Amino acid sequence: MKKLAYILFFSISFLLIGKRSQAQDYQTAVGLKFGAYEIGPAIKYFMDKGTALEGIIGIRDHGVVITGLYEIHQQAFNVDNLNFYYGFGGHIGSVGSGYYKRIGGDDEYYNGKHILLGADATLGLEYLIPNSPIAVSLDLNPRVELARGPFFDIAPGLGLKYTF
């Protein structure tokens, strides 16, 4: 039920957002992404004013996951430096033996090494702090795990990046 509420909230927010406008005032950002499953370094590169590529190396218990995302950015709620973004991509990684928590689900035990492979999406807000090189983002990251599943979940994420 919570997953459906998150999806509806962001879908309605997307519909209420005004015209597409200039995205961020930076081209590249590096920092950390704190997710429900992984924490690690991230880099975002704007190809033009409204589209960006983001790469994340997520470190988790007994494993690592590399995620690549294509994102579309636009001004949110007519607020300067606040942007709504959404996008899609994929992940690949591996995990070793151990218990793994799943949001809204039962813990799962992996006995041995396993490959992780799947499709990802992202939906969130990013704020560039005025007169500083710091950007903060809050997002939801729906993903479908194909190699260990299939199963679907939505993980929240918090990003803190230095922009240049």
C-alpha positions as CSV (number, residue, x, y, z in Angstrom):
1,M,0.0,0.0,0.0
2,K,2.8,2.4,0.8
3,K,4.4,1.7,-2.6
4,L,1.2,2.7,-4.3
5,A,0.9,5.9,-2.2
6,Y,4.5,6.9,-3.2
7,I,3.8,6.2,-6.9
8,L,0.6,8.2,-6.8
9,F,2.2,11.1,-5.0
10,F,5.0,11.5,-7.4
11,S,2.8,10.9,-10.4
12,I,0.5,13.7,-9.3
13,S,3.4,16.0,-8.5
14,F,4.8,15.4,-12.0
15,L,1.5,16.4,-13.5
16,L,1.4,19.6,-11.5
17,I,4.8,20.8,-12.4
18,G,4.9,23.7,-14.8
19,K,6.8,24.2,-18.0
20,R,10.1,22.6,-18.6
21,S,12.9,25.1,-17.9
22,Q,16.6,25.3,-17.3
23,A,17.8,22.7,-14.9
24,Q,20.8,23.2,-12.7
25,D,23.4,25.8,-12.8
26,Y,26.2,23.3,-12.9
27,Q,27.5,20.7,-15.3
28,T,29.1,18.1,-13.0
29,A,28.5,17.0,-9.5
30,V,30.3,14.5,-7.3
31,G,29.3,13.3,-3.9
32,L,27.6,10.5,-1.9
33,K,24.3,8.7,-2.3
34,F,22.7,7.3,0.8
35,G,20.2,4.7,-0.3
36,A,18.1,2.1,1.6
37,Y,20.3,-0.7,0.3
38,E,23.6,0.8,-0.7
39,I,25.7,3.8,0.2
40,G,28.5,5.1,-2.0
41,P,30.0,7.7,-4.3
42,A,28.0,9.2,-7.1
43,I,28.7,11.4,-10.1
44,K,26.2,13.4,-12.2
45,Y,27.0,14.9,-15.6
46,F,24.6,17.2,-17.5
47,M,24.7,16.6,-21.2
48,D,22.5,19.7,-21.7
49,K,20.3,21.9,-19.6
50,G,17.7,19.3,-19.0
51,T,19.3,15.8,-19.3
52,A,21.9,14.2,-17.1
53,L,23.7,10.9,-16.7
54,E,24.3,9.7,-13.1
55,G,26.5,6.8,-12.0
56,I,26.5,5.4,-8.5
57,I,28.8,2.8,-6.9
58,G,26.7,1.4,-4.1
59,I,28.5,-0.5,-1.3
60,R,26.3,-2.8,0.8
61,D,26.7,-5.6,3.2
62,H,28.8,-8.3,1.5
63,G,28.6,-6.7,-1.9
64,V,28.7,-3.8,-4.4
65,V,26.3,-2.6,-7.0
66,I,27.0,-0.2,-9.9
67,T,24.0,1.8,-11.1
68,G,23.7,4.0,-14.2
69,L,20.8,6.4,-14.7
70,Y,19.5,8.7,-17.5
71,E,17.7,11.6,-15.9
72,I,15.4,14.4,-17.1
73,H,15.5,17.6,-15.0
74,Q,13.0,20.5,-14.9
75,Q,12.2,23.3,-12.5
76,A,9.8,22.3,-9.7
77,F,6.9,24.4,-8.3
78,N,8.4,27.6,-9.9
79,V,11.1,27.6,-7.1
80,D,14.6,28.8,-8.1
81,N,17.2,26.1,-7.7
82,L,14.6,23.4,-7.0
83,N,14.4,20.8,-9.7
84,F,12.2,17.7,-10.2
85,Y,13.9,14.8,-12.0
86,Y,12.9,11.4,-13.3
87,G,14.7,8.8,-15.3
88,F,15.6,5.2,-15.9
89,G,18.6,2.9,-16.0
90,G,20.0,-0.3,-14.7
91,H,22.2,-2.0,-12.2
92,I,24.7,-4.8,-12.0
93,G,26.6,-6.1,-9.0
94,S,27.3,-9.0,-6.7
95,V,26.6,-10.0,-3.1
96,G,28.0,-12.7,-0.9
97,S,26.5,-14.8,1.9
98,G,24.3,-13.1,4.5
99,Y,20.9,-11.8,5.5
100,Y,19.5,-8.9,3.4
101,K,16.7,-6.7,4.5
102,R,14.0,-5.9,1.9
103,I,11.9,-2.8,2.5
104,G,8.3,-3.8,3.2
105,G,9.2,-7.5,2.9
106,D,10.8,-10.4,4.6
107,D,14.6,-10.6,5.0
108,E,16.3,-13.0,2.6
109,Y,19.3,-15.2,3.2
110,Y,21.8,-15.6,0.4
111,N,24.1,-18.6,0.7
112,G,27.1,-18.0,-1.5
113,K,27.9,-15.3,-4.1
114,H,25.1,-14.1,-6.4
115,I,24.9,-11.7,-9.3
116,L,22.5,-8.7,-9.1
117,L,21.1,-7.5,-12.4
118,G,18.0,-5.4,-13.0
119,A,16.2,-2.3,-14.2
120,D,16.1,1.0,-12.2
121,A,14.1,4.2,-12.2
122,T,14.4,7.4,-10.2
123,L,12.0,10.1,-9.3
124,G,13.0,13.0,-7.0
125,L,13.8,16.6,-6.1
126,E,17.2,18.3,-6.1
127,Y,18.0,21.6,-4.5
128,L,21.1,23.6,-5.3
129,I,21.9,25.7,-2.2
130,P,22.1,29.4,-3.3
131,N,25.6,30.9,-3.4
132,S,27.2,27.5,-2.6
133,P,28.4,24.5,-4.6
134,I,26.3,22.0,-2.7
135,A,23.3,20.2,-4.1
136,V,21.0,18.0,-2.0
137,S,18.6,15.5,-3.5
138,L,15.8,13.3,-2.1
139,D,14.4,10.6,-4.3
140,L,12.6,7.2,-4.7
141,N,14.3,4.5,-6.7
142,P,12.0,1.8,-7.9
143,R,13.8,-1.3,-9.2
144,V,13.2,-4.7,-10.6
145,E,15.7,-7.3,-9.7
146,L,15.9,-9.9,-12.4
147,A,18.8,-12.1,-11.5
148,R,17.7,-12.9,-8.0
149,G,14.0,-12.4,-8.6
150,P,12.1,-11.2,-10.2
151,F,11.0,-8.9,-7.4
152,F,10.1,-5.2,-7.3
153,D,10.8,-2.7,-4.5
154,I,11.1,1.1,-4.0
155,A,14.0,2.4,-2.1
156,P,14.3,6.0,-0.8
157,G,17.6,7.8,-1.4
158,L,19.4,11.0,-0.2
159,G,22.2,12.6,-2.2
160,L,24.7,15.2,-1.1
161,K,26.9,16.5,-3.9
162,Y,29.6,19.1,-4.6
163,T,28.9,20.9,-7.9
164,F,31.3,22.5,-10.5
